[in-house]
Amino acid sequence: MATKYIFITGGVTSSLGKGIICASLGRLLVARGLRVTIQKLDPYINVDPGTMNPYEHGEVYVTDDGAETDLDLGHYERFLGIRTSQQNNVTTGRVYYDVITKERHGEYLGKTVQVIPHITDEIKSHVLNLGESENFDVVIVEVGGTVGDIESLPYIEAMRQLRYEVGRKNTLSIHLTLVPYLAAAGELKTKPTQHSVKTLSESGMSPDLLVCRSEYQLDESIRKKIALFCNVEYEDVVASLDAESIYEVPLLMQAEGLDSRVIDKLNLPAKNADLKKWKGFVDKIKNPSHEISIALVGKYVEHHDAYKSIAEALIHGGAMNDTRVNIKWIQSDFITADNVEQRLGQVSSILVAPGFGGRGIGGKLAAVKFARENGIPFFGICLGMQCAVIEFARNCAGLENANSTEFDDKCKYPVIDFMPDQRKIENKGGTMRLGKYDCKLTGGTKAIAAYGQEMIDERHRHRFEVNNEWREKLFDNGLMIAGVNPERDLVEIIEIEDHPWFVGVQFHPELKSTVNEPHPLFVSFVEAALAKSQGKSVTSEESKEAVS
Ligand code: GLN
């Protein structure tokens, strides 16, 4: 079967949740036995979001192959249970970079290089290459931005051309729009949707299906009106009402018949949807038996999107423990040794978040110390793990003012440092350890109990490492090395033995947690937090049973 391409554009306003609609449609098609992937086209000039501030862009999502990508790819992986790669995220910056590189190499044979056809050809080849890479049944292409934006135009033009090149019957155009409720008029308004569809149509891309975000149910007359003015059939107006949880959206979309319409229109060979497991998951997150609070200590906490995957992984880990996890967002800048108890005393566990730069480090170290000394379950991720090592070095191994050279490059005890082989790479500009690396777990640790196997792989995004020169000193004072990268002998996981649950990981486990496969460390962490809130403690054996 030829690969089918579904183009999803958005109109009226940004933040309509296009990524969630794409991921939900993808989930429904996967549940019907189809092989699906999703690609995000981002109209900004940055080559990737790797250099963008988290306030600008939210989390940078890292794939197995080490690509720094848009956080929507996280939704795709979590909803579909697939693995994405660099191919799943294309930006205008990358497209232009590649076209200009080809031009410099003389590949355009002296022609004038233009938006049409050269930029649009480059966009089309990204879309088609992904479809062909694994012979997918369906590629959902999410076009970032809002219809009418100048920067989206080359993408819409490329989609328009593709519809003819791969055949109208192999493509579908879905437009996501807003049907606002005007309180003064007491009614839902269709005009913004009409205008949005008109703008899209002016670019030659008329929609086959409309997904209408709305606070209220669309009645028959509204649907008829939208269908009439927007040139679609009545059944092709799909309502998407606000949901309590993003994980409900696939079920709501199924009830609205989105997947059935797509399957009919693309003539896809699909079986009945199997969503039993998904429904069980949604039920668990909506009606859990327990409730706990976890402090997430970080420096971008005003902007929750900066920690998107962590928040989702906690929901997944919570569902496995029949527990609602309430995140208490704690700004690390404001924590001090004096107020740490007042700020963190009420929570049943503490997670110190990833990050870059020295701001808020004092607060993070105070949070680690508080968790360590008071037997509060602690999870340190990337920078959070590095803080745990620094705190341990200073307060348990007698290494006064130990630090990371990221914050103090002249410190006497650089327990976190650039590795010598990285210094050489620095000159070439590629200093980050990015993407998937192996890790061998140590017997008898919380980590191996959680994973239930010795060899694992996880994704990384950092420059600094635990300094092997100080490893023995830390170990001798009681810091367990619970996981090591075998190729480069780098510390990947640390633990403290006589503590209910104290685990620091150099990698980002949150990136691999999905609805169908919640991450074992998050499951184990929530379990320990729940036990703490109930005044119990869990043994490694118990936590192994909980996962299996
Ligand atoms: N800033 C630290 C490093 O580069 C940690 C990075 C992170 O938390 N992702 O090593």
Residues whose N, C-alpha, C, O or C-beta is under 5 A from the ligand:
A	BS01	LIG	P354 G355 F356 G357 I381 C382 L383 R461 H462 R463 F464
